[in-house]
Amino acid sequence: MAVFSHTGTLHSGLTGVDRVNVDGTTNVAATSDNLWLPVWAGEVLNAYDQYISFEPHVTHRTIASGMSIKFPLTGTVGLKPQWGAGEELAGGGGPSTSISVTLDDRPMAAHFELDNPDLMVTQWEYRSEMARQTGMTLANTSDKQIASLITQAAAQLDANFSLEKKGVRRPDADGADTDGDGGPLDSGDYTGGQVYTGDGIGTGNGGDGSTGTTRGFDYAELGTPNFAGNTAAKRTDAALGLLEDIENFFVHLQEINAPTEGVVCCVSPQAFQDIRALNIARANADFENGGGHPYFGGGATDMGNLGAPLMVGMHGLNDTLMYQGAVIMKSNHANLFTSYTSGDLQTTTIGDKKYGNNYSSLAAIIWQPECVARLTLQGMKTDSVEDVRRNTHFTVASTYKGGGTLRPECAGVMRIN
């Protein structure tokens, strides 16, 4: 891209460096300073927006200053069933109580160092690729952090920071600290996060894990073809069990008068393909009962007509399926079957210590946007500096984020038996 001034001097719209005129007149000499074009914050932010998956599906706030923001504790308005004449109300109730959500201790940053600035100036593809990778790295890390917040909102962590087979109770504005942990107020009267398993232990009760009906499958078989003893039939059972638990989650939200809009279920890319392949014929015997009509085929003759025709590839991480109003998305950054723990079970590679837990039993997550809050402090910042001692240019893109639980009853997990 070039722009000609009224003097005939050629200015590069890409670098802003004066070049030699067509008549041979020499303009400002090019130096390493004015040749170097840092990765623009706009480019990084565009890549970040392209790859971020979880942030648009949770409650998100951008703050201009400070370290925290308060959210009202919703869904716990006090009730007086019969208000007698002259009777004084004691007060209390949800609107007078709030939940503080704070930023992480430190911002996250993606960085790279180059020793050839001219390459970045002259090769647009190379420079845009570095911006893409920078934004993607920040987006992937943010996805892992939000997925961790959703998981912890739904399921309790045991002493080894692993998921228990019971959900987190929702806080009660008028309740008491019944478990004595000094944390949010507790109440046994309110259903909390949902924990779904194939053996039924803790299925959807959000309580002590003592109820549930055995359904004869294991979420360890969801989208894990290399799992020991796994078969195509077991993976199909796990995929069908997931669809049933999506229905169960909607029932749970309706029972507690929680919002049912915007529900999202996240699975692994392999599990996503298994769900899309439900009822696709895999053997000759499948045609005996009319096989070959997939639930998520998206055709008029398909049984479910829920997805897209099989001629359409749904191989991007942003591709989704819909089931009974829930978005089924796929991500390789949802911490599924992953442990971010070391010797002390707290060291993490995805940011603040609060994100680093053992999710090796986690097969899928489901949530409504009000379950957690995500904070951002003033967006993205990109800096580049020339280090003459190292003869390089060092570029850093950083963003300051945080988050916390708002309504655990609006989150659920699918975990192995």
QUIFEN-V737406 format. One line per field, one symbol per residue. psi: psi as a letter, one per 40 degrees, with the letter a starting at -180 (. if undefined). Layout:
psi: ???
This chain:
psi: hihhieeehhhheddehhahideehhahhhiddedhhihiddddddddddehdddeeihhihidiaeiihhihiefhihgdhhihehhieaaiddeiihhhiiidiiiihiihiegddddddgdddddddddddddddddddddddddddddddiihadefihifiihiiihdeaigdefeeaiiiheehhaihhhideeheheeebefeiihhefiheeehfgdehheiiddddddddddddddddddddddddefiieifhhhhiiddddddddehehheidddedffiegidfdeideiddfdbiieehhgeieeiiihhfehhhiiiefefhfihfiadefdhieebidddgihfeehdiiiiidediihihhfaihhihihhddefihhhhhiihiaiihdgdeeiiihii.
